[in-house]
Amino acid sequence: MDLGLGGRRALVTGASSGLGKEIARVLAAEGASVVVHGRDEARTEAVAESIRDGGGDATAAIGDLATDAGADAVRDAVDASGAPVDILVNNAGSYDITLGWDTTSPEAWAEIYNVNVISGVRMIRRFVPGMRERGWGRVIQIGSLVGRLPVAGYPHYVAASAARSALARSLARELRHTGVTSNAIAAGGFVTPPVESMLFEAGRQYGWGDTVEEIEPKAIAAFGPNDVGRLGRPRECADLVAFLASPCSGYLTGAVLPLDGGA
């Protein structure tokens, strides 16, 4: 299926590793020109280079989106490197699942909201006005299932995840009749390097095995049951993003799509 992404330009934030890296790779494979964003210059450039080595079109943009200066640096890099952005994938963010209600300070609440929500707003303010003027665009937030299914722990991240989803819906209303859509993905657990580390630690702690294949079903049953019985793979998220980024999704806006194995 041709998703019609040829000639489109996508900015994927937080794309130097994990889900963002795979999203950038798949969008490039579908024909989009991709701007790979990250804070670490070496890792970000390496992702862009790997896409180019595979025949795709990719450039890098470096900046800390938790600051206005960093967001401006990304905008300037995009402006200097080619055509305007048609597709914005707000993937950058962080999580800390070690804190609870009694241990999460107001400063930690503010920081995770800044990193996970306001960073995306900074990108929206810099790139969506151009989409509106041109009459076409896609804005996609990558959030978490805990925004839909809150848990007692790490409440600051839970609240920020819910805010990302609400942001996407509010933006969709703002962009009605403009040709620009706004959607979000409420992602469950995916096998990324940090999650693999947690799996291996759980495997050692509970005697569940030494490989992801051995540990995964036991960890899912214990910590996050879902109807599929496994974690997601980054390609599965990237494929959904590619659809949302494409002209094929033009009738879909203001949606928060669960991608969580039926949790």
N, C-alpha and C positions, 0 to 999 in steps of 0.2 A: 504493500500500500504506500503510495506516495503521499507524504504528509504535507507537501507543498511548502517546505521550509527553505527552499533555494531562494537566495536573494534576501533573506531576512537576517538580521543581526541580533544576537542574544547576549546579554550580560548575565553571568551566573556568579552570584556572590558566594564566598566560602567554598571555592572550587579547587583549592589546592590539594584536597584529599576527600575521602569518603563519598557521601552521596553527591556532593557538588561536583567532584571530579568526574563521576560517571555520568551525571546529567550533562556536563559540558561535552564529554566525549560522544554521547548519543546524539545530542543536537547537531554537533559537527558532522557526524556520520549521516544525518538526515539532510545535510546540505546547508545548514545555517552557518554563518560566520559567527564565531564565538569569542567573547571577551571573558577570559578566565580571571576571576578576582581572587586575591588572597592577601594576607599580611606578610607572609614569608616570601621574599622575592625569589629565592632559589627554588623552592618547591612549586611556586606558582608558575614561574618560567618553565620548569620542567614539564608541567602538565600541558602548557600551551605548545611546547616543542614536540611532545609526544603526539599531540593531535595533528600537528603539521606533518610529522613523520609518517602518519597514517593517511595522508592525503587531504586532511581537513584544513580549514582556515581558522586560525586562532591567534589572538594576541593576549598579553597579560596586562593587568591593571592592579597596582599595589596600593593598599591604603587600609587604615583602621576605621571601619565604619562606625565605631563607637564614638567617633569625634567628627565634628563638622569639617575640620581640616583634612582628615582622611577621606571623607566622602567627596570633598572637592578634588582631591588628588585623583580619585577614581574617575570622576567626571572629566577632568582634564586629560587623563590618559585615553579615555574613550574618544573624546573629541579629536585628539591628535592622531589617532590610529586608524581612522576610517569613517564609515557611514554611521548615521545615528542608530540608536538602539530601538529595535521593534519589540523585543521580548525581554522582560526583566524577571529573573528568577531570584527571589529573595530567600536564599538558602542559609546564609551566614547566621551563626548563632552559637550559643554554648549552653551547657547544662551542668548542674551540680546536684547530684542525688544524695549527697551525704548530709545535707542540712534538713532539719525538720522545723516545725512551728516554733519550738522553744529555742532553737539555735540559729535561726535565720534573722540577721539584723536588718533594720530598715535600710542600711547601706547596701546590703546584699540584694534586697528587693529592688532597689533603684538601679543597681548595676545590671542585673539580669534583664530588667525591663529595657534598659538602654541598649544592651547588646542584642537582644532578641526582637525587640519591637521598634524602637526609635531608629535603629540602624536601617531597617527596611523603609521607614518613613523618609529618611534622608535620601535614599535611592529613588523612592517614588517622586519626591519633590524635584529631583534633578533630571529625571528621565521621562516621566509620564506626561508632562505638559507637551513635549515634542510629539509623543504618540497621538495625543488628542488633536494637535494641529494637523498631523498627517492623516488622521482618520482611520488609523489601524494600530493595534497593539495588544500585547498580552502581558499581564502581570500575575505572577504565581508566587504565593507564599508557601514555604515548606515549614510546616508546624509539627505538632505532636498529638498523638491520640489522647494524651492526658488533658489536653484542652477540652476534649469531648467527654472523657471519662476520668474526672478528677480523682486523685488519690490523696491520702492524708499527708504523705511525705513530700519533701521539696516543694512547698506551696508556692514559692516565688516563681519557679519554673512552670508549674501548673497554670498559674494566673497569666504569665507571659504567653504561654501557648494558646490560651483562650483568647487573649488579646490579638494575637496574629490572625486567628480565624475571623474575629469580629472586624478587624481592620480590612480584611479582604472583602467582606460583605459590604461594609460601608463604602469602600472605594468603588465597588461595582455600581452602587446607587449613584455615586457622584459621576461616574463615567457613562451613564445610560445614554443611548442614542449617539455615542461618539465613535463606535467601531472598535473601542478598546474594552477588553474584558478583564475581569479580576476574579481569580479563584484561589483556593488554598487546598493543600494536601495535609491531612492529619495523619502523620506517619506513625506506624508502630515501630517495633524494634527491627533494625536491619544489621546485617553482618558487615560492619565496618571495623577498621583497626581498633578503635577504643572498645567497641562491643566485644570483639574477639578477646581482648585482654581481660574483660570482665568475665567472659565465659571460661577462660582458662583458670582464672582465680577461683571461680565457683567450682570448677571441676576438681581442682586440688583440694578445696575446702570440704567438699561433700563426697569426694570419691566417685565422681560421675564419669571419669575417663580422661583421656589425654588429647582428644581431637574435637573439633567443632561438631563433627557428625555424631560423636558419642554424647557430648555434653548438651547439645542444643535441645533435644526433646525433653530431657529431664529438667533443664532450666526453664523452658517454656511452661511445663506443667506446674512447676513450683512457684514461679514468679509472675507469669503473664500468660495464662491460658488463652488460646484462640482456636478457632474452628479449623484452621489449616494445620496447626500443630508444629509450626516452625517459625523462624524469623524470616523476614524478607531479604532479598538480595538487591544490591544497589541498582542493578539493571531494571528491576521491576518498577522502582520508583522513577528511574530515568525515562522509561517508556511512557509512563503516565504523563510526566512533564512534557515529553515531546508531543503527545496528543493535545494537551492543554495549550501548548505554544503554537499549534498549527491552525491554519484556516478551517480545518475540520471541526474545531471546537467552537465555532462562532455563535452557536445557540446556547452555550453553557457559560453562565456568569453568575457571580454571587454564591458559588457553591463551595462547600468544604467537604472534600471527598475523603472518606476514611480509607486508608491503605494499611491495614493492620491485621490481616489474616482472619477477620471476623471477630475481633476482640469484643 
